[in-house]
Amino acid sequence: MDLLRHPARAVAAAALVLAFATSARAQQPRFSLGSVREAAAWRGAGVPASSPIVALPSAPSTYALASDTLSFHPSLQYEYWDSTGHEPLSVAPVRVNYETETEWLRAPMGDNLLDHPEPWMTGHHGRSRDLGITLDYNRSDLVRYGLHFQAQRPQTMYPRIGARLEYATGRKRTLYGIQMEQPLLPTARFVLGWSAVRRTEHPELQLVDDVENSLALLLDRTDYRDYFEREGASVYLSWRVPDFSTVSLHLRQARYRSTGTSDEVVSWFNLQKPLRPNPAIDDGDAHSVLIRLERLAQRSSSSRAGLYHWIELEKAGGQLGGDFDYTRLLGDVRSVLRLTPATTLSLRGVIGSCFDGTLPIQKRFGAGGVDGLRGHQLNDFVGNQVVLGQAEYTIGMWALRGEGFESGVHAITFVDVGTAWDNPANHWDPQRQRFAGDGGFGLATSEDNIRVYVAHDLSDPDAPFVWSLRMRRPF
């Protein structure tokens, strides 16, 4: 695409890169509770003794890079909540103590309209509302932009609300999503929820997020995902089981549509590379019931993380009606282990199976590419069954510690084993399959920032080496 013939698109693309680059440099400070002396001063100001105190700094508005969106956060104020969840009150500023950076790890699946309560409390420090900007660039939507709003007060009886409104310039399509959860008990472990969405979606096992995929398409003319549209609604009951998982039961109606490939994609380099077409899906309505288990893990520099997972069993069709009839299981279980202060072992296991019926194209499993089997191309293996195992060992070569972050060079070695295949009888038979195996090495600027991998198909000595540049850990 000649950028001089389309200056408006070129300017939009440049703004996209600038926004991503600016957001990537923004650092979110982590806060701790004030000292005992400061807490006493707060009590003297009239704050009830039963109220938990959360101190937040006054600061200019900043952009911050969230897990998969470019988010804008307004300036923060000093607030506290009382134990009943009443409206926060402003108090006098106090000194803020910085603590070790903490984040929550989760399998990047689902609609992502509402943050889980624990990450919300960790990342928002007493705020009950958040407004962010969403921005994505892909070969189907072109530039997709919009707003994402959340309002929640965890561990209270107040409802939790998440909403997103977007516009896809390539398809000239308005997209939306809204989700609401109402706690049924004061502990908020049992909730009743509903959601309605019209969103651009991609298969669950294609895990590259919006920011990284947008830069790959703009700079290297590479899109790591396939796209389709899902529109529908669901109601669900959810039970947060401490130290186990969040178990939920969903009734969902969805309509799937193919989205095609835009012929107006702008890339800055490798213009001679053919753009991979976005495949068509099986259009139609799906009426389904789902059982889902999701667990998150809290990660810090002192404790890398733990076990986290996403497991979903879906039954579509039959007496529920709709155009598709299948029973499908997908499980993605992960663990991050700190072996020594300088070494980390990351493990991931994926199992997917169709037990009954026929999977539509958008529900079939794929293996291969930067998300798994990194020595192969995207979706080299596709079928109604899948199994994948990955292990990645990271060594801090010379960790240099600063305030609030860890830098230095990290060496990585990894191995990926798995395949996807078709079994017409819907039998789970991995013992009869020939597994692909990939291995390789990598370097990272820190544990979750820029990473360079080189992978090789271990079963084929003549296979080429596959290089990839990642902005964060693959799992």
C-alpha positions in Angstrom: 0.0 0.0 0.0 1.4 3.4 -1.0 1.2 5.6 2.1 1.4 8.7 0.0 -1.8 7.8 -1.7 -3.5 7.4 1.7 -2.1 10.1 4.0 -5.0 9.8 6.5 -4.4 6.1 7.0 -0.7 6.7 7.3 -1.3 9.4 10.0 -3.7 7.0 11.8 -1.1 4.2 11.7 1.6 6.5 13.0 -0.6 7.7 15.8 -1.2 4.0 16.7 2.5 3.2 17.0 3.1 6.4 19.0 0.3 5.6 21.4 1.6 2.1 21.9 5.2 3.3 22.4 4.1 6.0 24.8 2.0 3.5 26.8 4.8 0.9 27.0 7.1 3.4 28.8 4.5 4.3 31.4 5.1 2.7 34.8 2.3 2.0 37.2 3.6 2.6 40.8 2.6 0.0 43.5 1.4 1.2 46.8 1.3 0.0 50.4 -0.7 1.0 53.4 0.6 4.0 55.4 2.7 3.6 58.5 1.2 3.2 62.0 1.9 6.9 62.7 0.1 8.0 59.5 -2.8 5.7 60.2 -3.2 7.4 63.6 -3.3 10.7 61.9 -6.1 9.5 59.7 -8.0 8.3 62.7 -7.6 11.8 64.2 -9.1 13.2 61.0 -12.3 11.4 61.8 -11.9 8.2 59.8 -13.7 5.3 61.5 -11.4 2.8 63.2 -13.1 -0.1 61.4 -12.3 1.4 58.0 -9.5 0.0 55.9 -7.2 2.8 54.7 -5.9 2.9 51.2 -3.6 5.8 50.3 -3.4 7.0 46.7 -1.3 9.9 45.3 -2.5 12.9 43.4 -0.9 12.8 40.0 -1.4 13.9 36.5 -3.5 11.7 34.2 -1.4 9.0 32.6 -1.6 6.4 29.9 -0.8 2.8 31.0 -0.5 -0.4 29.1 -2.9 -3.0 30.4 -2.8 -6.7 29.7 -4.3 -6.3 26.2 -5.5 -2.7 25.8 -4.2 0.8 25.8 -5.8 2.2 29.0 -6.2 5.9 30.1 -6.4 6.4 33.8 -7.5 9.8 35.3 -5.5 11.4 38.1 -5.9 9.6 41.4 -7.1 11.0 44.7 -6.7 10.0 48.4 -9.7 8.0 49.4 -10.9 5.4 51.9 -13.8 3.0 51.9 -15.6 2.1 55.1 -16.6 -1.5 55.8 -20.1 -1.1 54.3 -18.8 0.1 51.0 -20.0 3.6 51.3 -18.8 6.3 48.9 -15.1 7.2 49.3 -14.2 10.4 51.2 -11.3 12.7 50.5 -8.7 13.1 53.2 -5.4 14.9 53.7 -2.4 13.6 51.7 0.1 11.3 53.4 3.4 9.8 52.4 3.0 6.8 50.0 5.2 3.7 50.5 6.2 1.7 47.4 6.1 -2.0 47.5 7.3 -4.8 45.3 5.6 -4.9 41.9 2.7 -7.4 41.8 0.5 -8.6 38.9 -2.1 -11.3 38.4 -1.6 -14.0 35.8 -4.5 -15.5 33.9 -5.1 -17.4 30.7 -6.0 -14.7 28.2 -9.5 -16.0 27.3 -13.0 -14.7 27.6 -14.7 -11.3 26.9 -12.6 -9.4 29.5 -15.3 -6.9 30.3 -14.9 -7.2 34.1 -11.7 -7.6 36.1 -11.7 -10.3 38.7 -12.1 -8.8 42.2 -8.6 -9.6 43.5 -6.7 -8.0 40.6 -9.1 -5.0 40.8 -8.3 -4.4 44.4 -4.5 -4.8 43.7 -4.4 -2.6 40.7 -6.9 0.2 41.5 -6.1 0.9 45.1 -9.5 1.8 46.4 -11.0 3.4 43.3 -14.5 2.1 42.4 -14.4 3.2 38.7 -12.1 3.0 35.8 -12.3 4.4 32.2 -9.9 3.1 29.5 -9.3 3.5 25.8 -9.2 0.3 23.7 -7.1 0.3 20.5 -6.4 -2.5 18.1 -5.1 -2.9 14.5 -5.8 -6.1 12.5 -6.4 -7.2 9.0 -10.1 -7.6 9.4 -11.2 -4.6 11.4 -8.3 -2.3 10.5 -8.3 0.2 13.3 -10.7 -0.7 16.1 -11.0 1.9 18.8 -13.3 2.6 21.7 -13.9 3.0 25.4 -13.9 0.5 28.2 -15.6 1.3 31.5 -15.8 -0.6 34.8 -17.4 0.1 38.2 -17.1 -2.3 41.1 -16.6 -2.5 44.8 -15.4 -6.0 45.6 -16.6 -7.7 48.8 -19.7 -5.6 49.0 -23.3 -6.2 47.8 -23.0 -3.5 45.1 -23.3 -4.8 41.5 -20.2 -5.0 39.4 -20.5 -3.5 35.9 -18.3 -3.6 32.8 -19.0 -2.0 29.4 -17.2 -1.5 26.1 -18.1 0.5 23.0 -15.9 0.2 19.9 -15.9 1.0 16.2 -14.2 -1.1 13.6 -13.1 1.2 10.7 -12.4 -1.5 8.2 -15.8 -3.1 8.6 -17.7 0.1 9.5 -19.2 -1.8 12.4 -20.1 -0.7 15.9 -19.2 -3.2 18.5 -20.3 -3.4 22.1 -20.2 -5.4 25.3 -21.9 -5.1 28.7 -21.6 -7.4 31.7 -23.2 -7.1 35.1 -22.8 -9.2 38.2 -25.0 -9.0 41.3 -23.6 -10.7 44.5 -26.1 -12.9 46.2 -24.4 -13.0 49.6 -22.4 -10.4 51.5 -19.2 -12.3 50.9 -19.7 -11.9 47.1 -18.6 -15.4 46.4 -22.0 -16.3 44.8 -23.1 -14.0 42.0 -25.7 -13.9 39.3 -24.6 -12.3 36.1 -25.6 -11.6 32.5 -23.8 -10.2 29.5 -24.5 -9.1 25.9 -21.8 -8.6 23.3 -21.1 -8.0 19.6 -17.3 -8.3 19.3 -14.5 -9.3 17.0 -13.3 -12.6 18.3 -10.4 -15.0 17.5 -9.8 -18.7 18.5 -8.9 -19.2 22.1 -5.6 -20.8 21.4 -4.3 -17.8 19.4 -3.0 -15.9 22.5 -1.1 -12.9 21.1 -2.7 -9.8 22.6 -4.0 -6.6 20.8 -0.9 -4.5 21.4 1.7 -7.1 20.2 -0.4 -8.2 17.2 -1.1 -4.6 16.1 2.7 -3.8 16.1 3.4 -7.0 14.2 1.0 -6.1 11.5 2.0 -2.5 11.2 5.8 -3.1 11.3 6.2 -6.7 9.8 2.9 -7.3 7.9 2.2 -10.3 10.1 -1.1 -11.0 11.8 -1.0 -13.9 14.4 -4.7 -14.3 14.7 -7.9 -15.2 12.7 -11.1 -13.2 13.2 -14.8 -13.7 13.2 -17.7 -11.9 14.8 -19.8 -13.2 17.7 -23.0 -11.5 18.8 -25.2 -12.8 21.6 -26.1 -12.8 25.2 -25.7 -15.1 28.2 -26.8 -15.5 31.9 -24.7 -17.3 34.5 -24.2 -18.3 38.1 -20.7 -18.1 39.5 -19.2 -19.4 42.7 -15.7 -18.3 43.8 -14.3 -21.2 45.7 -11.3 -20.0 47.8 -7.9 -21.6 46.9 -9.5 -23.6 44.1 -11.2 -21.8 41.2 -14.2 -19.7 40.1 -16.8 -22.1 39.0 -19.6 -20.8 36.7 -22.6 -22.2 34.8 -23.6 -20.3 31.6 -26.5 -20.3 29.3 -25.5 -18.6 26.0 -26.9 -17.8 22.7 -24.5 -16.6 20.0 -24.5 -15.8 16.3 -21.3 -16.2 14.4 -20.4 -14.3 11.3 -17.3 -14.3 9.0 -15.5 -11.0 8.7 -13.2 -11.3 5.7 -9.9 -9.5 5.0 -9.6 -5.8 4.4 -7.8 -4.7 1.2 -6.7 -1.5 2.9 -4.1 -2.8 5.4 -1.1 -0.5 5.8 2.2 -1.9 6.8 5.5 0.0 7.1 8.0 -2.7 6.2 8.1 -6.0 4.4 5.5 -4.8 1.9 6.4 -7.6 -0.5 5.2 -10.2 2.1 1.7 -11.6 1.1 -0.9 -10.9 3.8 -2.4 -14.1 5.1 -6.2 -14.1 4.2 -8.6 -14.2 7.1 -10.4 -17.6 6.7 -14.2 -17.9 6.6 -16.0 -19.6 9.4 -19.3 -21.6 9.7 -21.9 -18.8 10.0 -24.9 -19.6 12.2 -26.5 -19.6 15.6 -25.2 -21.6 18.6 -27.3 -22.3 21.7 -25.2 -23.7 24.4 -24.7 -24.4 28.1 -21.1 -24.0 29.5 -19.4 -25.0 32.7 -16.2 -23.0 33.3 -13.5 -23.0 35.8 -11.0 -20.1 36.0 -8.2 -19.6 38.5 -5.7 -16.7 38.6 -2.3 -16.6 40.2 -0.6 -13.6 41.9 2.9 -12.9 40.8 5.6 -10.7 42.3 9.4 -10.5 42.1 9.7 -12.3 45.4 7.2 -15.0 44.5 7.0 -15.7 40.7 3.4 -17.1 40.7 1.6 -20.4 41.2 -1.0 -22.6 39.4 -3.7 -20.9 37.2 -6.1 -22.3 34.6 -9.0 -22.0 32.2 -11.2 -25.0 31.8 -14.4 -24.9 29.8 -16.9 -27.7 28.8 -19.5 -26.6 26.3 -22.6 -28.4 25.0 -24.3 -26.9 22.0 -27.4 -27.9 20.0 -29.5 -30.9 20.8 -32.6 -29.9 22.8 -31.2 -26.4 23.0 -31.6 -25.8 19.3 -29.4 -23.8 17.0 -27.3 -24.6 13.9 -24.5 -26.5 15.6 -24.5 -29.7 17.6 -21.3 -30.6 19.6 -19.8 -31.2 23.0 -16.4 -29.6 23.4 -13.8 -29.5 26.2 -10.9 -27.1 26.4 -8.5 -27.0 29.3 -5.4 -24.7 29.6 -3.5 -25.2 32.9 -0.3 -23.2 33.7 2.2 -22.9 36.4 5.1 -20.6 37.1 7.6 -21.9 39.6 10.5 -19.9 41.2 13.3 -22.5 41.6 16.0 -20.2 42.8 16.2 -16.4 43.2 17.5 -16.2 39.6 15.7 -19.1 37.8 12.1 -19.7 36.9 10.3 -22.6 35.3 7.1 -22.0 33.4 4.9 -24.9 32.4 1.7 -25.1 30.3 -0.6 -28.0 29.4 -3.5 -27.8 26.9 -6.1 -30.5 26.2 -9.0 -30.0 23.8 -11.5 -32.6 22.5 -14.8 -32.9 20.7 -16.7 -35.7 22.5 -19.9 -35.6 20.3 -21.1 -34.0 17.1 -19.2 -31.8 14.6 -17.2 -28.7 15.6 -17.8 -25.6 13.4 -14.6 -24.1 11.9 -14.4 -21.4 14.6 -14.4 -24.0 17.4 -11.7 -26.4 15.9 -8.3 -26.6 17.6 -5.1 -25.4 16.1 -1.5 -25.9 17.1 1.6 -24.3 15.7 3.1 -20.8 15.7 4.3 -18.4 18.4 1.6 -19.5 20.9 2.7 -23.2 20.8 5.0 -25.3 18.7 7.2 -22.3 18.0 9.3 -24.1 15.4 6.2 -24.5 13.2 3.9 -22.0 11.3 0.5 -20.9 12.6 -2.0 -23.7 12.6 0.3 -26.3 11.0 -1.9 -28.8 12.9 -5.7 -28.5 13.0 -8.4 -30.9 14.2 -11.2 -31.7 16.6 -8.6 -33.0 19.2 -5.5 -31.3 20.5 -2.8 -31.8 23.1 0.1 -29.5 23.8 2.8 -29.3 26.5 5.3 -26.5 26.9 8.1 -25.8 29.3 10.3 -22.7 29.5 13.3 -22.3 31.8 14.5 -18.7 32.5 17.9 -17.7 34.1 18.7 -14.2 35.2 22.2 -13.7 33.8 23.0 -10.6 35.9 19.9 -9.2 37.4 20.2 -5.5 38.2 17.6 -4.4 40.6 16.2 -0.9 40.7 13.2 0.6 42.5 10.0 -1.1 41.5 11.4 -3.1 38.6 13.9 -5.7 37.6 16.2 -5.4 34.6 19.1 -7.2 33.1 19.5 -10.0 30.6 17.6 -13.3 31.0 18.6 -16.4 29.1 15.7 -18.8 28.0 15.6 -22.4 26.9 12.3 -24.0 26.0 10.6 -27.1 24.5 7.1 -27.5 23.0 5.5 -30.9 22.3 2.0 -31.5 20.9 -0.3 -31.9 17.9 -3.9 -31.5 16.7 -5.7 -34.1 14.8 -9.1 -35.2 13.5 -10.9 -38.3 14.9 -14.1 -38.9 12.9 -15.5 -41.0 15.8 -14.7 -38.2 18.4 -12.5 -40.6 20.3 -9.6 -39.2 22.4 -6.6 -41.2 21.2 -3.4 -39.2 21.7 -1.4 -42.5 22.2 -1.9 -43.2 18.4 -0.6 -39.8 17.3 2.8 -38.7 16.2 3.7 -35.6 18.3 5.7 -32.7 16.9 8.5 -31.4 19.1 10.2 -28.0 19.0 13.0 -26.5 21.0 15.1 -23.5 21.1 16.6 -20.6 23.0 15.9 -17.0 23.7 17.0 -13.8 25.4 14.8 -11.3 27.3 15.5 -7.8 28.6 13.6 -8.7 31.8 11.1 -11.4 32.8 8.2 -10.0 30.9 9.5 -7.4 28.4 11.1 -7.7 25.0 12.0 -11.4 24.2 13.8 -12.8 21.1 13.3 -16.5 20.4 14.8 -18.9 17.9 13.0 -22.2 17.5 13.7 -25.4 15.5 11.6 -28.4 14.6 13.5 -31.2 16.5 12.0 -34.0 14.3 13.4 -32.5 11.1 17.1 -31.7 10.9 16.6 -29.8 7.7 13.9 -27.5 9.0 14.6 -23.8 9.1 15.2 -21.9 12.3 12.2 -19.8 13.2 12.8 -16.4 14.8 10.2 -14.4 16.7 10.1 -11.2 18.7 7.7 -11.0 21.6 6.7 -8.2 24.0 5.9 -10.5 26.9 6.0 -14.0 28.1 4.1 -16.5 25.8 2.5 -18.2 28.8 
